Amino acid sequence: MSAHLSSLAWTLEEFLDWERGQELRYEFDGVQPVAMTGGTLRHSVMGMNLVVALDRRLQRPCRGFRGDVKIKVAENRIRYPDAIVSCADPLPLDTDILPDPVAVFEVLSPSTAAFDRTVKAAEYAATPSIQVYVMLAQDRPWATIMRRTPAGWEEAAVEGLDAALALTEIGIAALPLRELYPAE
């Protein structure tokens, strides 16, 4: 969830200089900072489960990161996905912007789902390094997968706790949805 901070147009450099001095996280929509607000415990558990499940399966140099790492996407925008995979080698540890994200994951919230499915999907599709974008519903085991193909950006979905994500872009044959959703 987010809230706009001001109506003044900023440059990416102005935003990055300002944001690095803030205690809270802000995304940048290409014009101004957008304050990031908190989520539910379910959202947090799903994000953590996702990073753990990814990390157990990824082969180096690929690594999974939580939503406290930012990425630069198309049109000089800054986003904080819930989870990200980068295969940059070597990985520069002295930066606060994760280079070359390959896979991006968002846990959908009722208040941000439409934005994640439209605006963020377009930004991620326009970012050449991003090969796959996965959106996870919070209210049921359901994932929408958008992947880059030679024909363009294609969408698929998987549903149910017995379903699995095939993420060949990052070398993962099967990531069961059961591992991502909290036990009820």
HELIX and SHEET records of a PDB file:
HELIX    1   1 LEU A   12  GLU A   19  1                                   8    
HELIX    2   2 LEU A   41  ARG A   57  1                                  17    
HELIX    3   3 ALA A   74  ASN A   76  5                                   3    
HELIX    4   4 ALA A  113  PHE A  115  1                                   3    
HELIX    5   5 ASP A  116  LYS A  120  3                                   5    
HELIX    6   6 ALA A  121  ALA A  125  1                                   5    
HELIX    7   7 THR A  168  ILE A  170  5                                   3    
HELIX    8   8 LEU A  177  GLU A  179  5                                   3    
SHEET    1   A 3 SER A   2  HIS A   4  0                                        
SHEET    2   A 3 PRO A  33  MET A  36 -1                                        
SHEET    3   A 3 TYR A  26  PHE A  28 -1                                        
SHEET    1   B 6 ARG A  63  ARG A  66  0                                        
SHEET    2   B 6 ALA A  83  SER A  86 -1                                        
SHEET    3   B 6 PRO A 101  VAL A 107 -1                                        
SHEET    4   B 6 VAL A 132  LEU A 136  1                                        
SHEET    5   B 6 TRP A 142  THR A 149 -1                                        
SHEET    6   B 6 GLY A 152  GLU A 159 -1                                        
SHEET    1   C 2 ILE A  71  VAL A  73  0                                        
SHEET    2   C 2 ARG A  77  ARG A  79 -1                                        
SHEET    1   D 2 ALA A 164  LEU A 167  0                                        
SHEET    2   D 2 ILE A 172  PRO A 176 -1                                        
END                                                                             
